[in-house]
Amino acid sequence: MTNVAVFDVLETVHDESSFLRFVEVLLAERRKVDALAPTMDGFQGDWANHSIAMFLDATHAWALDSSFGERPGPKAANLWRIFADFLYAGRGYE
């Protein structure tokens, strides 16, 4: 897989196929940063959350804090994009 920016792929999510492509790229990024030592602030690359528990806690906190993407807005109308935003939040939301 080529080095594709996760955010760029996130911006293209509009259906099942593009969502799965986003997950593929997100997973590839996670696998790449697994080899990095955490920095002084605890990040590995752009990832702040290193365990599944931390990741899910971050996605949950993002969903509550943003009303599932409504704030800062606008909330995506497409459910595929909303769920992609949810997963994207898990990598860095604290």
Secondary structure, 3 states (H helix, E strand, C coil): CCCCCHHHHHCCCCCHHHHHHHHHHHHHHHHHHCCCCCCCCCCECCECCCCHHHHHHHHHHHHHHHCCCCCCCCCCCCHHHHHHHHHHHHHHCC
